[in-house]
Amino acid sequence: MKTSLRRLAVPLLAGVLLLGACSDGGGGEEEAAENPKQAFTEALDALAEYEGVTLELSLEADPAALEEDDTPPEVAEAIVNSSVTISAKGATLEDSQVQFTINVDGNEDAAELRSVDQAVYLRADVGELVEKFGGDPAQIDAFAQQATAQGFDFAQAFVDGDWVGIEGLDDLAQQFGLPQPTADPEQAAEFVDQIAGILEQNVEVTSEGTDDVGAHLLLSVPLRDTVEDLYNSLQEFVEAPAGTLPTDTLSDVPDVDVPVDVWVSDGRLVQVELDLVAIAEAAGEEPPEDVDEFVVRVGVDEFTEDVEAPSDFAEIDLKQLFEAFFGASLGGMDSAGGSAGSPPVPGGNREVVVPELGLACSDIQMLSPEEIEQFLSASGVPGALKQVRRACPELF
């Protein structure tokens, strides 16, 4: 995507996803034409009653709009012919269910992700996708063989297109001393109401008639004010200190009214479109000469089904991956992050600087100072960061 369109797409796509998270209201197509603002408001209210929501993201564009130096025409065409479907429901993190399905150029389930019962499962037609996007499948096979030789048995299963998964994420978080996420359903519902209120208050709505999708409404959105209101609401919801979110970037958001097309059918929001060419023109920018159409389309529907875990999958040992990534043995850590005895020190000439982790300076030399601090804080070993700072000053 060209730079000017990409910059405009980011805040608008965020707004669409927030709107989709809001989830039968009255009002048919004729009523929508007579009172479009009320039809839009009632459609937002209906979303709040959904058990769950499904969003289907796709593009209506000339593939040439995506072509850049590193994007050959066949890859650009495959992207335009693809879509992503996201379904989610659940009032709390404990009962949340999420499913991603990626349709790549006609392969309707080229990649899938499911999250249910504190577990995550993933599969993809790896070889087909690598080849379609210009990669070398032989390199993927070689990677799988190498990973399997190092004890990562799930790698070959994933490359073969089978399911892999991580179960017991809550237990793993506790074992590594990570904070346990919490969510208050009432607070989340209040946040959703705030989002709906922001949209209802800020936008102007006109009728564009009716088509086979439903009543077509055109929203005029004061972009900067709306994004700022959404930022402030989000900051309050996550109880973040003032300045935590990048509100300083709001100055980069054009202070203009931009068009957003929505469709309402039987009182429900069923489709949203962002015409990035029209939005660029509204923002006073000239769209690229070779881009006549670039529309992000989001289909919206209620999600009532249950996400099911696959019946068979190769288990990913997250602890094994963690240890391999950092080059440190965490086998001696108990569930509280403490030491249950110093593990053997791999690597021969490595000088261990945190005995509880079997950690040497060379194990974390590829990490940034921020990543080192996050890792050591998560380990739960008292004084680990201080020990590393003293023993490995070159890393900071």
TAPELIN-V905593 format. One record per backbone hydrogen bond with DSSP energy under -0.5 kcal/mol. CO is the residue of the C=O (numbers start at 0). NH is the residue of the N-H. If there is no record, write none. Layout:
co:nh
CO:NH
CO:NH
//
This chain:
co:nh
1:5
2:6
3:7
4:8
5:9
6:10
7:11
8:12
9:13
10:14
11:15
12:16
13:17
14:18
15:19
16:20
17:21
18:21
19:22
22:47
22:49
26:266
27:31
28:32
29:33
30:34
34:38
35:39
36:40
37:41
38:42
39:43
40:44
41:45
42:46
43:47
45:48
46:49
50:89
51:302
52:87
53:300
54:56
54:85
55:298
56:83
57:296
58:60
59:294
61:64
62:65
62:66
63:66
67:70
70:67
71:74
71:75
72:76
73:77
74:78
75:79
76:80
77:104
78:81
80:105
81:58
82:102
83:56
83:85
84:100
85:54
86:98
87:52
88:96
92:95
96:88
97:114
98:86
99:112
100:84
100:102
101:103
101:109
101:110
102:82
102:104
103:106
105:107
106:103
106:109
109:124
110:101
111:122
112:99
113:120
114:97
115:118
117:168
118:115
119:165
120:113
121:163
122:111
123:125
124:128
125:129
126:130
127:131
128:132
129:134
130:133
134:136
135:138
135:139
136:140
137:141
138:142
139:143
140:144
141:145
142:146
143:147
144:148
145:149
146:151
147:150
150:152
151:154
152:155
152:156
153:157
154:158
155:159
156:161
157:160
158:126
162:313
163:121
164:315
165:119
167:171
168:172
169:173
170:174
171:175
172:177
173:176
178:180
182:184
183:187
184:188
185:189
186:190
187:191
188:192
189:193
190:194
191:195
192:196
193:197
194:198
195:199
196:200
197:201
198:202
203:219
205:217
208:215
213:210
213:215
214:216
214:263
215:207
216:218
216:261
217:205
218:220
218:259
219:203
219:221
220:222
220:257
221:225
222:226
223:227
224:228
225:229
226:230
227:231
228:232
229:233
230:234
231:235
232:236
233:237
234:239
235:238
240:243
244:246
245:248
246:249
247:250
248:251
249:252
251:253
253:223
253:255
255:222
255:257
257:220
259:218
260:272
261:216
262:269
262:270
263:214
264:267
267:264
267:269
269:299
270:262
271:297
272:260
272:274
273:275
273:295
274:278
275:279
276:280
277:281
278:282
279:284
280:283
284:286
287:290
289:291
292:61
293:275
293:276
294:59
294:296
295:273
296:57
297:271
298:55
300:53
301:303
312:314
313:164
314:316
315:317
316:320
317:321
318:322
319:323
320:324
321:325
322:326
322:327
327:329
329:332
331:339
333:336
337:333
340:339
343:345
344:347
346:348
349:351
350:360
353:356
353:357
353:358
358:352
358:353
359:362
359:363
360:363
361:364
363:366
367:371
368:372
369:373
370:374
371:375
372:376
373:377
374:378
375:379
375:380
376:379
379:381
380:383
382:386
383:387
384:388
385:389
386:390
387:391
391:394
392:395
//
